[in-house]
Amino acid sequence: MEENFEFSFENPEYRHKYWHTCSHVMAQAVKRLWPEVKLAIGPAIDEGWYYDLYSPFAFTPDHMEKIEAEMRKICKEKLKLERFELPRAEALEFMKDEPFKVELINDLPEDEAISFYRQGEFTDLCAGPHLDSTGRIKGNAIKLLACNASYWRGDANRESLQRIYGIAFPKKEELDAYVTRLEEAKKRDHRRIGKDMQLFMTDDLVGRGMPMFLPRGYTIWRELENYIRDKELKLGYQHVMTPCVGTVELYKTSGHWDHYKENMFPAMQVDEETYVLRPMNCPHHMMIYANQPHSYRNLPLRIGEIAHDFRYEASGALKGIERGRHFCQNDAHLFVTPEQIKDEVSKVCDLIFECYKDFGITDYRCVLSLRDPADKVKYHPDDEMWETAEQALREVLVELGIDFTEEIGEAAFYGPKLDVNVRPAVGAEYTLSTCQLDFCLPAKFKLTYIDRDGSEKTPVVLHRAILGSLDRFMAYLIEETMGAFPTWIAPDQVKVMTITDRVNDYALSVTEKLCALGVRAEADLRNEKIGYKIREHQSMKVPYMLVIGDKEAENGEVSVRTREGKTATMSADAFAEAIAAEIKSKSLTLTIGE
């Protein structure tokens, strides 16, 4: 029998009610077990729910097991959820033993109804909605995932709380599959791999969301930078370097101050001027264009930069190098005539998909991100400009034969954009590449060019990022490869290992030969067992390990071992030639060995 969509977990509204009800069941379980714990808030979120709790003790895994068991009991009790309302005075009296609920009630508007949901002996302040019974929840398909610290209302000066996260599904098999995905995600988490492989680090003394790349990680970062810069140079891009700060007036001119201020770091007063750390680079590039007159003859002008940017991200949103407060964008701004829009968007798309092919990225989708016409605050207020820009980009994508979906409310404040969203091995999809069409900023900065008829015109700007931020792109690669990078990106490409000190000179000569070809090779002459050396370098995902003993030194050979465990014996010259070719071709797989 076909499932009614209204009560299907595929229905986002039903799923939200299911998880919201689970949060109340969890709170009820906590209050049954430890009545002294005070309740804060417990919303449904994108995946599951959480509840913030004020407790005299720290919740441990043992506590979590007890809560889960009590939740299962509550589900079996099939308690009816009943909504009711109380006048403000009665609501305050009813919640007098729950200080956080009292504060929430006091903050509600005078004319707003104060609603509660009751299930058995438990009642919570809540606007809903909820399921009609705790019996709707599958007790053996509930799992509490983690307990983290939080602050009441996100304010570090307020009470410190404990936030318990949970997930639930209508079927236990669905929960099991979800837990399996979580375990896979942990294995692939770029933060864990980055630490284990000594790629990057963070320290609160430096600042949250301010990752620092270690030598091995910066090697990967530098390879990505060189890769995309070389691509852009061949396409006629001109690279610049601009400051990491700008005046508030610069961002008022661009419109970012009005539309993006909450995502920017606080302003700094220096002498008579007020500066901010830049969240993006377009205003600087607008000023570079404005620095000299332009003719249609020298358009398109393609200005590129690997630029350091800073954005204020909420602490809960920070995630290693995937989302930080400092990052480096593979940014560029293309100044074009209206007639050049289609050709330049086409070239940007070609570059995106060429890069994806080079990195083996095949699971992605294209999104035409449009404004929400009802949002009069987020977007630049010019209906005619928006209609022109959106239709122009839509027509270009259709003519190019690019499959895309449209999403309302995802545009930049100044114009529509093409977003290319990747689906990683684990976790939700996110945007790597973007191409944004902008009729707004060129006019704000009074940019012009002389057209072929001698008239003064305003150029159109394409904002585009191919690798997005190098930081996020690197995080994506780490999680996709689990640190087993293609040889050309790998921080250490070859380790030359000796079995005996007698072959040290030969090992060093092999290493020098490889380094002379641009291979990142290093000799490991330590007086350790060869098995220990192999295991150590294999754990660091080194593509190739060369084992050298008396026989290899005598014959001018190397015994090749890949990180995948494949082996081969060949001359040192043959290996050097083969790995140089593999690196040059940017092969996605290891090509040497049986």
C-alpha positions as CSV (number, residue, x, y, z in Angstrom):
1,M,0.0,0.0,0.0
2,E,1.4,3.4,-1.0
3,E,2.5,5.6,1.9
4,N,0.5,8.8,2.5
5,F,3.1,11.6,1.9
6,E,1.6,13.7,4.7
7,F,2.8,11.0,7.1
8,S,6.0,10.1,5.2
9,F,9.5,10.7,6.4
10,E,10.2,12.1,2.9
11,N,7.9,15.0,3.8
12,P,10.0,17.7,5.5
13,E,7.1,18.9,7.6
14,Y,6.4,15.5,9.0
15,R,10.1,14.8,9.5
16,H,10.4,18.1,11.4
17,K,7.4,17.2,13.6
18,Y,8.8,13.7,14.3
19,W,12.2,15.1,15.4
20,H,10.6,18.0,17.4
21,T,8.5,15.4,19.3
22,C,11.7,13.4,19.9
23,S,13.3,16.4,21.5
24,H,10.3,16.6,24.0
25,V,10.5,12.9,24.7
26,M,14.2,13.3,25.4
27,A,13.6,16.2,27.8
28,Q,10.9,14.2,29.5
29,A,13.3,11.3,30.0
30,V,15.9,13.6,31.4
31,K,13.4,15.2,33.9
32,R,12.3,11.7,35.0
33,L,15.8,10.6,35.6
34,W,17.2,13.8,37.1
35,P,14.5,16.3,38.1
36,E,17.0,18.9,39.2
37,V,18.1,19.5,35.5
38,K,16.7,22.7,34.0
39,L,15.4,22.9,30.5
40,A,16.5,25.5,28.0
41,I,15.4,24.9,24.3
42,G,15.1,21.8,22.1
43,P,14.4,22.4,18.4
44,A,14.4,20.1,15.5
45,I,17.3,20.8,13.1
46,D,18.3,19.7,9.6
47,E,19.2,16.2,10.9
48,G,17.6,15.3,14.1
49,W,17.3,17.6,17.1
50,Y,19.1,18.9,20.2
51,Y,18.1,20.0,23.6
52,D,20.1,22.5,25.7
53,L,20.2,21.6,29.4
54,Y,21.5,23.2,32.6
55,S,22.8,20.4,34.8
56,P,24.8,20.2,38.0
57,F,26.8,17.3,36.5
58,A,28.3,16.5,33.1
59,F,26.4,14.1,30.9
60,T,28.6,11.0,30.1
61,P,28.0,8.1,27.7
62,D,26.5,6.2,30.6
63,H,23.9,9.0,31.1
64,M,23.1,9.0,27.4
65,E,22.4,5.3,27.5
66,K,20.0,5.8,30.4
67,I,18.2,8.6,28.6
68,E,17.8,6.5,25.5
69,A,16.4,3.6,27.5
70,E,13.9,6.0,29.2
71,M,12.9,7.5,25.8
72,R,12.0,4.0,24.6
73,K,9.8,3.5,27.6
74,I,8.0,6.8,26.9
75,C,7.4,5.8,23.3
76,K,5.9,2.5,24.5
77,E,3.6,4.5,26.8
78,K,1.9,6.1,23.8
79,L,1.4,9.4,25.6
80,K,-0.9,11.8,23.8
81,L,0.5,15.2,23.1
82,E,-2.0,18.0,23.9
83,R,-1.6,21.7,23.1
84,F,-3.0,24.3,25.4
85,E,-2.5,28.0,26.1
86,L,-2.2,30.1,29.3
87,P,-2.4,33.8,30.1
88,R,1.1,35.4,30.7
89,A,0.8,35.5,34.5
90,E,-0.4,31.8,34.7
91,A,2.3,30.8,32.3
92,L,5.0,32.4,34.4
93,E,3.6,30.7,37.5
94,F,3.4,27.4,35.7
95,M,7.1,27.6,34.7
96,K,8.4,29.2,37.9
97,D,10.9,26.3,38.5
98,E,12.3,26.6,35.0
99,P,14.3,29.9,34.8
100,F,15.1,29.6,31.1
101,K,11.5,29.1,30.2
102,V,10.5,32.1,32.4
103,E,13.0,34.2,30.5
104,L,11.5,33.1,27.2
105,I,8.0,33.8,28.3
106,N,9.0,37.3,29.4
107,D,10.5,38.0,26.0
108,L,7.4,37.0,24.1
109,P,5.3,39.9,22.7
110,E,2.4,41.0,24.9
111,D,-0.2,40.0,22.3
112,E,1.3,36.6,21.5
113,A,-0.4,33.4,22.8
114,I,1.7,31.4,25.2
115,S,1.4,27.8,24.2
116,F,2.4,24.5,25.8
117,Y,2.5,20.8,24.9
118,R,1.7,18.2,27.5
119,Q,2.6,14.5,27.3
120,G,1.8,12.5,30.5
121,E,3.4,14.2,33.5
122,F,5.7,16.4,31.3
123,T,4.8,19.8,29.9
124,D,7.1,22.1,27.8
125,L,6.7,25.6,26.6
126,C,6.5,25.3,22.8
127,A,4.8,26.6,19.7
128,G,4.9,23.2,18.0
129,P,4.0,21.4,15.8
130,H,4.2,17.9,17.1
131,L,3.0,14.4,16.5
132,D,-0.2,13.4,18.3
133,S,1.4,10.6,20.4
134,T,4.8,9.5,21.6
135,G,3.7,6.1,20.2
136,R,4.3,7.3,16.7
137,I,8.0,7.2,17.4
138,K,9.9,4.0,16.8
139,G,11.7,3.5,20.2
140,N,14.5,1.2,18.9
141,A,15.3,3.6,16.1
142,I,16.4,6.4,18.4
143,K,20.1,7.3,19.1
144,L,21.7,10.1,21.0
145,L,24.8,11.2,19.1
146,A,26.8,13.6,21.2
147,C,26.8,16.1,24.1
148,N,28.6,19.4,23.5
149,A,29.0,22.6,25.4
150,S,26.8,25.6,24.5
151,Y,25.8,29.0,26.0
152,W,22.4,30.2,26.7
153,R,21.3,32.2,23.7
154,G,24.7,31.8,22.2
155,D,26.1,34.4,24.6
156,A,29.5,33.5,26.1
157,N,28.7,35.7,29.1
158,R,25.6,33.7,29.9
159,E,25.0,30.3,31.5
160,S,27.0,27.4,30.3
161,L,24.7,24.6,29.1
162,Q,25.1,21.1,27.7
163,R,23.6,20.3,24.3
164,I,22.6,16.7,23.6
165,Y,22.1,15.9,19.9
166,G,19.8,13.0,18.8
167,I,18.5,11.3,15.7
168,A,15.6,9.0,15.0
169,F,13.9,7.2,12.1
170,P,10.7,5.3,11.5
171,K,12.7,2.1,10.9
172,K,15.7,0.7,12.7
173,E,17.3,-0.2,9.4
174,E,17.3,3.5,8.5
175,L,19.0,4.3,11.8
176,D,21.6,1.6,11.2
177,A,22.3,3.0,7.8
178,Y,22.6,6.5,9.2
179,V,25.0,5.3,11.9
180,T,27.1,3.6,9.3
181,R,27.3,6.8,7.3
182,L,28.4,8.7,10.4
183,E,31.2,6.2,11.0
184,E,32.3,6.6,7.4
185,A,32.2,10.4,7.9
186,K,34.4,10.1,10.9
187,K,37.0,8.1,8.9
188,R,36.9,10.8,6.2
189,D,36.7,13.9,8.4
190,H,39.3,16.2,7.1
191,R,40.0,17.6,10.6
192,R,41.1,14.2,11.8
193,I,43.0,13.3,8.7
194,G,44.6,16.8,8.6
195,K,45.8,16.3,12.2
196,D,47.1,12.7,11.7
197,M,48.9,13.7,8.5
198,Q,50.2,16.9,9.9
199,L,48.6,19.1,7.2
200,F,47.1,21.9,9.3
201,M,46.4,22.9,12.9
202,T,44.3,25.3,14.9
203,D,44.9,26.9,18.3
204,D,42.5,29.0,20.3
205,L,45.4,31.3,21.2
206,V,45.6,32.2,17.5
207,G,41.8,32.3,17.2
208,R,38.9,30.0,16.4
209,G,38.4,29.5,12.7
210,M,41.9,30.6,11.9
211,P,43.6,27.4,10.6
212,M,47.4,27.3,10.1
213,F,48.8,25.2,7.3
214,L,51.9,23.1,8.3
215,P,54.6,22.4,5.8
216,R,53.0,19.3,4.4
217,G,49.6,20.9,4.1
218,Y,51.0,24.1,2.6
219,T,52.7,21.9,-0.1
220,I,49.2,20.7,-1.2
221,W,47.8,24.3,-1.0
222,R,50.7,25.6,-3.1
223,E,50.1,22.9,-5.8
224,L,46.4,23.9,-6.0
225,E,47.4,27.6,-6.2
226,N,49.9,26.9,-9.0
227,Y,47.5,24.6,-10.8
228,I,44.7,27.1,-11.1
229,R,46.9,30.1,-11.7
230,D,48.6,28.4,-14.6
231,K,45.1,27.5,-16.1
232,E,44.0,31.2,-15.7
233,L,47.2,32.6,-17.3
234,K,46.7,30.5,-20.4
235,L,43.2,32.0,-20.6
236,G,44.4,35.6,-20.5
237,Y,43.8,36.3,-16.8
238,Q,45.9,39.1,-15.2
239,H,46.7,38.4,-11.6
240,V,46.9,41.1,-8.9
241,M,47.5,41.4,-5.2
242,T,45.3,43.7,-3.1
243,P,45.1,44.5,0.7
244,C,43.2,42.3,3.2
245,V,41.5,45.4,4.5
246,G,39.4,48.2,3.1
247,T,37.7,51.3,4.4
248,V,34.1,51.2,5.5
249,E,33.4,53.7,2.7
250,L,34.6,51.2,0.1
251,Y,32.0,48.7,1.4
252,K,29.3,51.3,1.7
253,T,29.9,52.1,-2.0
254,S,29.7,48.5,-3.0
255,G,26.6,47.8,-0.9
256,H,28.3,45.1,1.2
257,W,28.1,47.3,4.3
258,D,24.3,47.4,4.1
259,H,23.7,43.8,2.9
260,Y,26.6,41.9,4.4
261,K,27.7,43.7,7.5
262,E,26.6,40.9,10.0
263,N,29.1,38.6,8.2
264,M,32.0,41.0,8.5
265,F,34.5,41.5,11.4
266,P,34.0,44.6,13.4
267,A,35.3,47.9,12.1
268,M,38.7,49.3,13.2
269,Q,39.4,53.0,13.7
270,V,42.8,54.0,12.4
271,D,43.7,57.7,12.5
272,E,40.8,59.4,10.6
273,E,39.6,56.3,8.8
274,T,37.5,53.3,9.6
275,Y,38.7,49.9,8.2
276,V,37.3,46.4,8.0
277,L,38.9,43.1,7.2
278,R,37.6,42.3,3.7
279,P,35.0,39.5,3.4
280,M,35.4,39.5,-0.4
281,N,37.6,41.1,-3.1
282,C,35.2,42.6,-5.7
283,P,35.4,46.2,-4.4
284,H,39.2,46.1,-4.6
285,H,39.0,44.8,-8.2
286,M,36.4,47.4,-9.1
287,M,38.9,50.1,-8.1
288,I,41.6,48.4,-10.1
289,Y,39.4,48.6,-13.2
290,A,38.6,52.3,-12.4
291,N,42.3,53.1,-12.2
292,Q,42.5,53.8,-16.0
293,P,40.2,54.3,-19.0
294,H,38.9,51.4,-21.0
295,S,37.8,50.8,-24.5
296,Y,35.6,47.9,-25.9
297,R,38.8,46.9,-27.6
298,N,40.5,45.7,-24.4
299,L,37.5,44.0,-23.0
300,P,37.0,41.4,-21.6
301,L,39.4,42.3,-18.8
302,R,40.0,39.3,-16.5
303,I,41.4,40.2,-13.1
304,G,42.3,37.2,-10.9
305,E,43.7,36.9,-7.3
306,I,44.3,34.2,-4.8
307,A,43.0,36.4,-2.1
308,H,43.0,36.3,1.7
309,D,39.5,37.0,3.1
310,F,37.9,37.1,6.5
311,R,34.3,36.5,7.4
312,Y,32.6,36.3,10.8
313,E,31.2,32.8,11.0
314,A,29.3,31.7,14.1
315,S,31.4,29.4,16.3
316,G,29.0,26.5,15.8
317,A,29.4,26.7,12.0
318,L,33.2,26.5,12.0
319,K,34.6,23.3,10.6
320,G,38.3,22.9,10.1
321,I,39.4,24.4,6.8
322,E,36.1,23.7,5.2
323,R,34.5,26.7,6.9
324,G,36.8,29.1,8.8
325,R,37.0,32.8,9.5
326,H,40.0,33.2,7.3
327,F,40.3,31.6,3.9
328,C,41.8,32.2,0.5
329,Q,39.6,32.5,-2.6
330,N,40.4,31.5,-6.1
331,D,38.7,34.7,-7.1
332,A,38.4,36.6,-10.4
333,H,36.3,39.4,-11.9
334,L,35.7,39.6,-15.6
335,F,34.7,43.0,-17.0
336,V,32.8,42.4,-20.2
337,T,30.4,44.1,-22.7
338,P,26.8,42.8,-22.8
339,E,27.6,41.1,-26.1
340,Q,30.5,39.1,-24.4
341,I,28.4,37.7,-21.5
342,K,27.5,34.4,-23.2
343,D,31.0,33.7,-24.5
344,E,32.7,34.5,-21.1
345,V,30.1,32.5,-19.1
346,S,30.8,29.6,-21.5
347,K,34.5,29.9,-20.9
348,V,34.0,30.0,-17.2
349,C,31.9,26.9,-17.3
350,D,34.4,25.1,-19.5
351,L,37.1,25.9,-17.0
352,I,35.0,24.6,-14.1
353,F,34.3,21.3,-15.8
354,E,37.8,21.0,-17.1
355,C,39.1,21.3,-13.5
356,Y,36.5,18.9,-12.2
357,K,37.7,16.3,-14.8
358,D,41.3,16.9,-13.7
359,F,40.4,16.1,-10.1
360,G,38.0,13.3,-10.9
361,I,34.9,15.2,-9.6
362,T,31.8,13.7,-11.3
363,D,29.0,14.0,-8.7
364,Y,27.8,17.6,-8.9
365,R,24.8,19.6,-10.0
366,C,24.3,23.1,-11.4
367,V,22.0,25.6,-9.7
368,L,20.7,28.9,-11.0
369,S,20.5,30.9,-7.8
370,L,17.9,33.7,-8.0
371,R,16.7,36.5,-5.7
372,D,13.6,36.3,-3.6
373,P,11.5,39.2,-4.9
374,A,9.6,39.4,-1.6
375,D,12.9,40.0,0.3
376,K,13.3,43.8,0.2
377,V,16.2,43.8,2.7
378,K,18.7,41.2,1.4
379,Y,18.8,42.2,-2.3
380,H,19.7,45.4,-4.2
381,P,16.3,47.1,-4.9
382,D,16.2,47.3,-8.7
383,D,13.5,45.0,-10.2
384,E,14.5,45.9,-13.8
385,M,18.1,45.1,-13.2
386,W,17.2,41.7,-11.5
387,E,14.9,40.7,-14.3
388,T,17.5,41.6,-16.9
389,A,20.3,39.8,-15.1
390,E,18.4,36.7,-14.2
391,Q,17.0,36.3,-17.8
392,A,20.4,36.9,-19.3
393,L,22.1,34.2,-17.2
394,R,19.2,31.8,-17.7
395,E,19.4,32.2,-21.5
396,V,23.1,31.6,-21.5
397,L,22.8,28.4,-19.5
398,V,20.1,27.1,-21.8
399,E,22.0,28.0,-24.9
400,L,25.1,26.2,-23.5
401,G,23.1,23.1,-22.9
402,I,23.9,23.1,-19.2
403,D,21.4,21.2,-17.1
404,F,20.4,23.2,-14.0
405,T,17.7,23.7,-11.4
406,E,16.5,27.1,-10.1
407,E,16.5,28.1,-6.5
408,I,14.8,31.2,-5.1
409,G,16.6,33.3,-2.5
410,E,20.1,32.0,-3.1
411,A,21.4,34.8,-5.2
412,A,24.1,37.3,-4.1
413,F,22.7,40.6,-3.1
414,Y,23.9,42.2,-6.3
415,G,23.0,39.6,-8.9
416,P,22.0,36.0,-9.9
417,K,24.6,33.3,-10.1
418,L,25.4,29.8,-11.3
419,D,26.5,27.6,-8.4
420,V,28.1,24.2,-8.9
421,N,27.3,22.0,-5.9
422,V,29.3,18.9,-5.3
423,R,28.0,15.8,-3.5
424,P,30.9,14.6,-1.3
425,A,31.4,11.0,-0.2
426,V,29.7,11.8,3.1
427,G,27.6,14.7,4.3
428,A,25.4,17.3,2.6
429,E,26.3,18.9,-0.7
430,Y,27.9,22.3,-0.8
431,T,29.0,24.8,-3.4
432,L,32.6,24.6,-4.8
433,S,32.4,26.8,-7.9
434,T,30.3,29.8,-8.8
435,C,29.8,32.3,-11.6
436,Q,27.8,35.5,-10.7
437,L,26.4,38.0,-13.2
438,D,26.5,41.6,-11.9
439,F,24.9,44.7,-13.4
440,C,24.9,46.4,-10.0
441,L,28.4,47.0,-8.7
442,P,29.8,48.4,-12.0
443,A,27.1,51.1,-11.8
444,K,27.8,51.8,-8.1
445,F,31.5,52.3,-8.8
446,K,30.7,54.4,-12.0
447,L,32.8,52.0,-14.1
448,T,32.8,52.8,-17.9
449,Y,34.3,51.9,-21.2
450,I,34.1,53.6,-24.6
451,D,32.0,51.6,-27.0
452,R,32.7,51.2,-30.8
453,D,30.3,54.1,-31.5
454,G,32.2,56.4,-29.2
455,S,29.6,56.4,-26.4
456,E,30.3,55.7,-22.8
457,K,28.9,52.5,-21.5
458,T,28.9,50.5,-18.2
459,P,30.5,47.1,-18.3
460,V,29.0,44.0,-16.9
461,V,31.0,42.0,-14.3
462,L,31.2,38.3,-13.9
463,H,32.3,37.3,-10.4
464,R,33.7,33.7,-10.6
465,A,35.5,31.2,-8.4
466,I,36.6,27.9,-9.9
467,L,38.1,26.1,-7.0
468,G,36.1,28.3,-4.6
469,S,38.3,28.8,-1.6
470,L,41.5,26.7,-1.8
471,D,40.9,25.8,1.9
472,R,37.4,24.3,1.2
473,F,38.6,22.6,-2.0
474,M,41.5,21.0,-0.1
475,A,39.1,19.8,2.6
476,Y,37.0,18.3,-0.1
477,L,40.0,16.5,-1.6
478,I,41.1,15.2,1.8
479,E,37.7,13.7,2.5
480,E,37.3,12.3,-1.0
481,T,40.7,10.6,-1.0
482,M,41.0,10.0,2.7
483,G,44.4,11.6,2.5
484,A,45.6,9.3,-0.3
485,F,46.2,12.1,-2.8
486,P,47.2,11.7,-6.4
487,T,51.0,11.8,-6.6
488,W,51.2,15.2,-8.2
489,I,49.4,16.8,-5.1
490,A,50.8,14.5,-2.4
491,P,53.1,16.4,0.1
492,D,55.6,13.6,0.1
493,Q,55.8,11.8,-3.2
494,V,58.6,9.3,-2.6
495,K,60.4,8.0,0.5
496,V,63.7,6.3,-0.2
497,M,64.3,3.8,2.6
498,T,67.5,1.9,3.4
499,I,67.8,-1.6,4.9
500,T,71.5,-1.1,5.9
501,D,73.8,1.8,6.3
502,R,76.0,0.3,3.6
503,V,73.7,1.7,0.9
504,N,73.3,5.2,2.3
505,D,75.3,6.8,-0.5
506,Y,73.3,5.0,-3.2
507,A,70.0,6.0,-1.5
508,L,71.1,9.6,-1.4
509,S,72.1,9.6,-5.1
510,V,68.7,8.2,-6.0
511,T,67.0,10.8,-3.9
512,E,69.1,13.6,-5.5
513,K,68.2,12.3,-9.0
514,L,64.5,12.4,-8.2
515,C,64.7,15.9,-6.6
516,A,66.5,17.2,-9.7
517,L,63.4,16.2,-11.7
518,G,61.1,18.1,-9.4
519,V,59.9,15.1,-7.4
520,R,59.3,15.6,-3.7
521,A,61.6,12.8,-2.5
522,E,63.3,12.3,0.8
523,A,65.8,9.7,2.0
524,D,65.0,7.8,5.2
525,L,68.4,6.6,6.5
526,R,67.3,5.9,10.1
527,N,68.6,2.8,11.8
528,E,65.1,1.3,12.1
529,K,63.7,-2.0,10.8
530,I,62.4,-1.6,7.2
531,G,58.9,-2.8,8.2
532,Y,58.6,0.0,10.7
533,K,59.6,2.5,8.1
534,I,57.1,1.2,5.6
535,R,54.3,1.3,8.1
536,E,55.1,4.8,9.2
537,H,55.2,6.2,5.6
538,Q,52.2,4.2,4.6
539,S,50.2,5.8,7.4
540,M,51.1,9.2,6.0
541,K,49.8,8.0,2.6
542,V,53.1,8.4,0.7
543,P,52.4,7.2,-2.8
544,Y,55.7,5.5,-3.4
545,M,58.3,3.9,-1.0
546,L,61.6,2.8,-2.4
547,V,63.3,0.0,-0.5
548,I,67.1,-0.2,-1.1
549,G,69.4,-3.0,0.1
550,D,72.7,-4.4,-1.1
551,K,71.2,-6.0,-4.1
552,E,69.4,-2.9,-5.3
553,A,72.6,-0.8,-4.8
554,E,74.7,-3.3,-6.7
555,N,72.4,-3.4,-9.7
556,G,71.4,0.3,-9.8
557,E,67.8,-0.7,-9.0
558,V,65.0,0.2,-6.6
559,S,62.4,-2.0,-5.0
560,V,59.1,0.0,-5.4
561,R,56.3,-0.4,-2.9
562,T,53.1,1.7,-3.4
563,R,50.9,2.8,-0.4
564,E,48.4,0.3,-1.8
565,G,50.8,-2.5,-1.2
566,K,51.8,-3.2,-4.8
567,T,55.5,-4.0,-5.5
568,A,57.9,-3.9,-8.4
569,T,61.6,-3.9,-9.0
570,M,63.1,-1.6,-11.7
571,S,66.1,0.5,-12.5
572,A,66.4,3.8,-10.6
573,D,66.4,5.6,-13.9
574,A,63.2,3.9,-15.1
575,F,61.4,4.8,-11.9
576,A,62.6,8.4,-12.1
577,E,61.3,8.6,-15.6
578,A,58.0,6.9,-14.7
579,I,57.1,9.1,-11.7
580,A,58.1,12.3,-13.5
581,A,55.6,11.3,-16.3
582,E,52.9,10.5,-13.7
583,I,53.3,13.8,-12.0
584,K,53.4,15.8,-15.3
585,S,50.2,14.0,-16.5
586,K,48.5,14.8,-13.1
587,S,47.3,11.2,-13.1
588,L,44.5,10.4,-10.5
589,T,45.9,6.9,-9.9
590,L,49.3,5.4,-9.1
591,T,50.8,4.1,-12.4
592,I,54.0,2.4,-11.2
593,G,54.0,-1.1,-9.9
594,E,52.3,-4.4,-10.8
